Amino acid sequence: MPAVKYVPPSAAVSAVHASEQLRRDTYHWLMTHCRHPRLGRLVARMLASQMMGKGAMPRWLGLSWRDFSALMGQCFHHLEIDNFASYGEEVDLERADEHLELRSLFLAHTLGDQHQAEWLADILVAGCMGSDHLWQDLGLWSRADLKELIALSFEPLAEKNVHDMKWKKFFYKQLCIQEGVYTCRAPSCQVCHDYAACFGPE
């Protein structure tokens, strides 16, 4: 069966529908080709967001072209990879050391398929480079989506977040703990003046 090419909504349709409806339409189009109910649904949400200019993900969701192709082959039937070539910028190589530290953190807590874990580690690292809440930078639709994505391959790491800390804060805190660096001087999180920055709603 030939690869399926994405046909964006026409200008007339775009003028009628709000941006959110376009994102949902794109998501539903992706889901008609989905072959992986859990991972595919989350990847479809990220891609639909990216294709509508939402989120902060680089090209190929932060993966190499080869890994992105492999991920898409696992998640979807017969989608043409070039559908997604024009979305997102190149990965920021100036933060390469930060990328490696975060990637190592994720892969040290891997459960299940190693290839999937490596793809998701790179996707999460790319999302951590954004400036908003992680689930928004990834192009996911809720914090619950993010928790599910993390649990797919890094459940031992997810289980450490027992106080439901914001995920970016939590990941960087784990890196600090590994290095023996403790920058917060509050005696406990509950009495810290910056509590909302770490634990408030996302």
Phi, psi and omega in degrees: 000132181293155179295147183266130180263139178283130176248109183293157178300149179290164179301323180295316179295319181299325181290333183275317186271142174289162181303320181296322179293322177298319178298317179294321178298318179295318177300314181294326175297315178299320183291338176294344179250007187287137178238001182227097190306321184272298182295318182300321180297318181289320176296320178299322178293317179296316181293318179299320177295313181299319182291341177260009177080019180257153181085188184224030185277139176285178180302143180061025181059026179088002179265166167290162178302320182295314181291323177298318178299318180294318177300313181296323178296327178284328187267332189223156176267122162060035176269136179285120186297328180295347173308330192250006187291333187266006184253132177088158178264178177288155177297139180284104183283347180291343180251032185300320180297318178297318176305311185295320180295315179294317180299318179296321177301312181296313186289342174286350181238033185280137167233141175089209187299125184290321179297314178299318180299319180293320177298312183291326176299314180294323178293314179296319178300315179300320178294326180293343179281348179284175186249003181251190174300147187300316182297327178286318179296326178288341185086014174284170189256353179195165176293330177297322175302316182296315180301320178294319179298315180297318184291340180301321182232345187231045183301320178301326178288317179300322182291341177287340182276064189289338181257014176058044176294151174303139194295318178298315178302317182297314181297315180291328175297321177298321178296319178296318179298319179299325182272357182073027181254123179234100187272340182276129183261358180292144180293334176202159181299324186296333181254006181284138179293338181261021183306315183297330180294329182263326190238359182292174180296147178253000000 
